[in-house]
Amino acid sequence: MNASHIGILSSLLATATLSLAAATAQAQPIVKIDGSSTVFPPTEAVAEDFQKSKKGAIKVTVGISGTGGGFKKFCRGEIDISNASRPILKKEMEECAKAGIKYVELPIGFDALTVVVNPKNKFLSRMTVEELKKLWEPAAQGVITRWNQVNPAWPDAPIKLFGAGSDSGTFDYFTEAVVGKAKSSRGDYTASEDDNVLVQGVSRDINAIGYFGYAYYYENAKKLKAVAIVEKAGKPAVLPSMNTVLDGTYQPLARPIFIYVNAKSIEKPEVREFVEYYLRNGKKLVAEVKYVPLNDLDYKHALSNFSKRKTGTAFGGEAEVGVKVSELLARNPTE
């Protein structure tokens, strides 16, 4: 065989190898997920475990664009599953309906929204919901700028605020629970859908305060201090934890978190298998990433709703504070 023949053979082999690799990549089913940064840790944990169980035969991608950003992609049909730290809203329901997208709403665990300060902050260990409202309501913008304006017992020092961005479900839930109306907030604060940005901000400023999901606090407990919450006068100050979420004492900042599954995507075996795996193994994996899992009956009920393709939302387009998951799962959903 002369040199030219060898060259041609090598070229053919290279082309065949590339074609095979392309065919393999094309053949590998992909489950596409995006949305909430709060729901990212449990979904990512399930995705990793699921892919290992399938020995790489199925790929699962998990993005972070905030609950609102995830629903935008979901209602455009760009992803199979949307991670959400609050229920789907009316305008998102309308967008999905316009695009002919139906969905199954599945609670997968609980989160404890956690108010945090810098660990060097010696004066602040507890806050009432009323104080939080005074600090975060729209009327506070440009007006409540020093700590002693919130509580005269606190120092005359500047407040540096960090919180969820407007595309975040955490923003919607926090404002609903604290201010009394979703998306009602002062705007003069450092906002981000990436909770790690908020962690870094609070950890670097002694006068800072922020809020985000419990798992991000737990991961950074050496850099941050959690603030105990007093729901109303006469009630004790309660710190966020798995126990206080489960026993119902951490109010009003305990909340269910969700995945939304495109009904058409359920026809794809890889999506169906992933969601079933999530609901069957969620209790263990959700707890591993320091979120609060549902009880066994609620996971079974969610799996039943999924199997029956029970489409729509139990909320009707508005968030509710303090609702029980068992009640949600039993409701007749609206679309």
N, C-alpha and C positions, 0 to 999 in steps of 0.2 A: 504494500500500500504506500503510495507516494505522499508527499507532504500536502499536496492539494486535496487529496482524498481525506487525509486525517483532519485537515481544516474544516472540510465540509461536514464530516461526521461529528466533530466537536460542536460545530454550529447547530447541527440538527439536535444533538443531545441537549444543548443549552436551551434551545427553543422548546423542546419537549418537557424539560424540567420546569421551565417557567410556566408553560401551559398547565402542567399538572398542579403546580403550586396555586395558580390562579383558580383552577377548577376546584381544588380543595377548599380554598378560601371562600369561594362562591357557594360551595355546598354546605359550609358550616352555618347552621342556623344561628341567628342573633336575636336576643331579646333586648329591646331598646327601652331604657328607663331614664327619666330626668325629673327635675323638680326640686323639692324642699331640701335644704342643707340639714335641717333637723332630722328628717327621715332618712337621710343618706347613710348614717352609720348602721342602722339595722338592716336596711336593704342591701348595702354593700357586703355585710357579714353573711347574709343569706346567699347573695350572688356568688361569693367566693366558695362557700360550702357546696352550693348546688353544682358549680362548674367542676369542682373536685369529684363530686359524686358521679358526674357524667363523663369524667376523664377527658375533659376538653372538647367533647363532641358538640357542645352547645356553648356559645359565647354570650355573656351578659354584660352590657355596658350600662354604667350608672353615672349620669351627669348631675351637676348642681347648677340650677338656674333660678332657684327660689320657687315657692309654690305657684305663684302667679305666672312666672316664666315657664314652668313645667306645663301648666294648663294651656298656655298659648300654643306650645308645641303639640300637646295632646289633642287639642281641638282642631289642629291643622292636620292631624293624622300622621305626624312625624315620628311619634313614639308609641310603644305598646302599653306602657305603664307610666302613670304620673305619681310621684311621691308627693304627698300633701300633708302639711302640718295644720291644716284647717279644712273644713268642707268646701266643696265646689260652690262658687257664688252664682247668683242669677245670671250675670252677664256672661260668665263662662259656660253655664248651662245653655244659654242662647247661642253662643258661638259653636258649641258642639252640635246642637240641634241643626243649625244652618248647614253644617258640614256632614250631617247624617251620622254623627258618631254617638253611639250609645256606649254605656260604661257600667261596670259593676264597682260599687263603692265598698271597700273592705277595710275596716279598722284592723290595725296590726299590733297595737300596743298603746302605752301611755307615755307622755312626757311631762316633766315638771318644769315649767318655765321658771328660770332661776334669775333672781336679781343679784348682781355681784358688784362688789367694790374692791378697791385695792387692799391687799392684806395689811398695809401700813396705816390704813384708816382706823383710828381707835375710837371714834365717836359713834360710828354707825354699825349696829349689829342687828337692828330690827326696824321695820317700817310698817306703817298701817297702809291699807289700800287707799285711804283718803290722802295720805302724804304722797303716795305714788301718783295719784291723780293730779294733785296740786303741782307736781313736778313735770308731768308729761302731757297734760291737757293743752289744746291749742292756745288757750288764753295765757299760758305760761311763756310762750315764745317771746324772747327779748325782755321779759319782765322778771321771771324767777331765774336768777342767774347766780345766786349765792346760797349756800347751805342754810344760813340762819333765816332766809325768807321762807323756807319750807317748814322749819321747826326752830323757834327762837333758842332752844337749848343747844343747837348745833353751831359750829363756828362761822364766823364771817369770812368765808373762803369761797373762791369761784367753783362753780359746778362744771364738770366736763362730762357730757352725755354721749353714750354709745348705745346704739340700738339697731334693730332689724330694719332693713330697707323696705320700701313700700311694695315690692314684689314678693315679700316674704309672708308666709302664712303665720309666722310667729308675730309679725307686726299686726296683722289683722286680729289675732286672738288676744294679744296683750292689750291692745287698745279697747277691744270689746270688754274684756274682763276688768280693766282698771279704769278707763275713762267712761265706759258705758256705751260706746259706739265704735264699731270697726272702722279703722283707718283714720280715726279722729286723734291727731297727735300734733304736738309742736314740731316744727321742721328744722329748728336750729340745733341739730345734733349730728354726730358722725354716724352715718347709716351705711349698712352693708348687708347683702344677702349671704356673705361668707362669714360665719360665726368666728372663724379664726382671726379675722381682722378685728373683731370686737374684743376678743380675748386679749390680743396684743395691746389694744388701746387702753383697756382698763388696767392691765398689769403694769403699764408704764407711767400711770398718772395717779398720784395719791388722792386727788380730788375727783376721780372719775367714778361713774356708776353706769352700769349697762344691764342688759338682759338678753338671754338666749336659752337654748335647751339645756337640760340637766347634764347630758352626756359631755357637752363641751366644758361645763364647769368641772365635772368629775375628773376629766382628763387633765385639767389645769388647776387642780385644787391647791397646789403649792404656790401658784401665782395669783390666786384670787381668793376672796372671802365671800361666801354666800350670806345673804341677808335674810333673816327670818321674817315671815310675813304675818301681820295681824289682820285677819279678814274684816273684823269690825269690833267696836268697843265691847269689852267683856270677854273676848275670845283670846286664847293664848297665842303667843308668837310661835310660828311653826316653820322649821327649816325644811327644804325640799329633800326628799329621799324616797326610795322605793316603798318603804313602810308607810310614810305619811300620804303618799299618793293612793296606795291600796286601801288604807283605812279611812280615806275621805277627809282627812283633817287639813291637807294642804290645798286650801281654797283661797281665791278662785283661779289659781294659776296651774292646776293640773288639767291636762287635756288629752283626748284621744288623738292618735295620728293614723294616717291612712295611706293606702295605695288605691289608685283608680285604674281599672283594667279596661282597655278598649274591647268592646264586645266582639268585633270582627277578629281581633288578634287572638281571642280565645280559640278560634278555629285552628290556629297554628299549634301543633303539638308542643313545641319548645316553650311557648308562653303558658299554655295550660299546665305543663309539668312544673314550670318554675313557680307559678302561683300556688299550686297544690303543695309543693315542697315548702314554700314560705309559710303557709297556714299550718302545715303538719309539724314543722320544726321551729316555728316562730317563738314559742315559749322559751326554749333554750337559748336561741341565738339573739333574741331581743334582750334578754337578761344579760347575756355576755357583754353587750356593748353598753350596759348600765342604763337601759331603758326599762320601763315596767311592762311586763307582758300581760296579755289578757288572761283570763282564767280558761281552763280546758273547755268548758261549755261554750264560751264565746268564740273560741277558735273553731270548734266543731260547727257552730251556727254559721260562722263566716264561710267555712268550707261548703256548707250546704247551700248557702245563698249563691256562692260562686258556681257550684255544680248545676244549680237550677237557672243560671244566667239571670239572676234577679237584678235587672238593670235600673239605674236611676239613683237618686240620693235620698237619704232619710231626713235631710235637713230642709229641703225646699229652697235652697239658695241663700240661707242665712246661717251664721254661726250661732251656737248655743253654748252657754257656759254651765258647767256642772251636770251635763247629761250623762246617763249611764249607757255603756256600750250594749248591754243586753237589751235595753229599750230601743236603741238605734237599729240593731239587727232585726228586731221584730216588727219594725214599722213597715208600712207599704211605701216604697220609694216613689218619688216624683221625678219626671224627666223634663 
